[in-house]
């Protein structure tokens, strides 16, 4: 019984985190940028990706941040 509960817990946790990576912003070099501006740009790029739903490109958020002048350190969603 204990093994089943551990397995179910693992499955539940993996299912909960599955969609997170789709809307995760890339790690960027924000040197010389205000934290408020970085947060605003990340939010706008994530919302643009959400507006496209499943149709958007996998690198859509990374591309959006690059277009706003950020140097991408680790590309994501």
C-alpha positions as a Markdown table, in Angstrom:
| # | Residue | x | y | z |
|---|---|---|---|---|
| 1 | Unk | 0.0 | 0.0 | 0.0 |
| 2 | Unk | 2.8 | 2.4 | 0.8 |
| 3 | Unk | 4.5 | 1.8 | -2.6 |
| 4 | Unk | 1.2 | 2.6 | -4.3 |
| 5 | Unk | 0.8 | 5.9 | -2.4 |
| 6 | Unk | 4.4 | 6.9 | -3.2 |
| 7 | Unk | 3.8 | 6.1 | -6.9 |
| 8 | Unk | 0.6 | 8.1 | -7.0 |
| 9 | Unk | 2.3 | 11.0 | -5.3 |
| 10 | Unk | 5.1 | 11.0 | -7.8 |
| 11 | Unk | 2.6 | 10.8 | -10.7 |
| 12 | Unk | 0.6 | 13.7 | -9.3 |
| 13 | Unk | 3.6 | 15.9 | -8.8 |
| 14 | Unk | 4.9 | 15.2 | -12.3 |
| 15 | Unk | 1.5 | 16.0 | -13.8 |
| 16 | Unk | 1.3 | 19.3 | -12.0 |
| 17 | Unk | 4.6 | 20.6 | -13.2 |
| 18 | Unk | 4.3 | 19.4 | -16.8 |
| 19 | Unk | 2.9 | 22.7 | -18.3 |
| 20 | Unk | 5.2 | 25.0 | -16.4 |
| 21 | Unk | 8.1 | 24.9 | -18.8 |
| 22 | Unk | 6.0 | 26.0 | -21.7 |
| 23 | Unk | 5.7 | 29.5 | -20.2 |
| 24 | Unk | 9.0 | 29.8 | -18.4 |
| 25 | Unk | 11.1 | 32.8 | -19.3 |
| 26 | Unk | 14.7 | 32.3 | -20.4 |
| 27 | Unk | 17.6 | 33.3 | -18.2 |
| 28 | Unk | 18.9 | 36.6 | -19.4 |
| 29 | Unk | 21.7 | 39.0 | -18.8 |
| 30 | Unk | 19.9 | 41.9 | -17.2 |
| 31 | Unk | 23.0 | 44.0 | -16.4 |
| 32 | Unk | 22.1 | 47.7 | -16.7 |
| 33 | Unk | 18.4 | 47.0 | -16.8 |
| 34 | Unk | 15.9 | 47.9 | -14.1 |
| 35 | Unk | 14.2 | 44.9 | -12.4 |
| 36 | Unk | 10.8 | 46.4 | -13.1 |
| 37 | Unk | 11.5 | 46.6 | -16.8 |
| 38 | Unk | 12.8 | 43.0 | -16.9 |
| 39 | Unk | 9.6 | 41.8 | -15.1 |
| 40 | Unk | 7.4 | 43.8 | -17.5 |
| 41 | Unk | 9.2 | 42.4 | -20.6 |
| 42 | Unk | 9.0 | 38.8 | -19.3 |
| 43 | Unk | 5.3 | 39.2 | -18.5 |
| 44 | Unk | 4.5 | 40.6 | -21.9 |
| 45 | Unk | 6.5 | 37.9 | -23.7 |
| 46 | Unk | 4.8 | 35.1 | -21.6 |
| 47 | Unk | 1.3 | 36.6 | -22.3 |
| 48 | Unk | 2.1 | 36.7 | -26.0 |
| 49 | Unk | 3.0 | 33.0 | -25.9 |
| 50 | Unk | -0.2 | 32.2 | -23.9 |
| 51 | Unk | -2.2 | 34.0 | -26.6 |
| 52 | Unk | -0.9 | 31.6 | -29.1 |
| 53 | Unk | -1.7 | 28.5 | -26.9 |
| 54 | Unk | -0.4 | 25.3 | -28.4 |
| 55 | Unk | 0.3 | 26.8 | -31.8 |
| 56 | Unk | 3.2 | 29.0 | -30.7 |
| 57 | Unk | 6.9 | 28.2 | -31.4 |
| 58 | Unk | 8.8 | 26.5 | -28.6 |
| 59 | Unk | 11.3 | 29.3 | -28.5 |
| 60 | Unk | 8.7 | 32.1 | -28.7 |
| 61 | Unk | 9.4 | 33.6 | -25.3 |
| 62 | Unk | 13.2 | 33.5 | -25.9 |
| 63 | Unk | 12.8 | 35.1 | -29.3 |
| 64 | Unk | 10.6 | 37.8 | -27.8 |
| 65 | Unk | 13.2 | 38.6 | -25.1 |
| 66 | Unk | 16.0 | 38.7 | -27.7 |
| 67 | Unk | 13.9 | 41.2 | -29.8 |
| 68 | Unk | 13.7 | 43.4 | -26.7 |
| 69 | Unk | 17.5 | 43.6 | -26.6 |
| 70 | Unk | 18.3 | 41.0 | -23.9 |
| 71 | Unk | 21.3 | 38.6 | -24.1 |
| 72 | Unk | 19.9 | 35.1 | -23.6 |
| 73 | Unk | 22.0 | 33.0 | -21.2 |
| 74 | Unk | 19.7 | 29.9 | -21.1 |
| 75 | Unk | 16.9 | 29.6 | -23.7 |
| 76 | Unk | 13.5 | 28.3 | -22.6 |
| 77 | Unk | 9.8 | 28.3 | -23.5 |
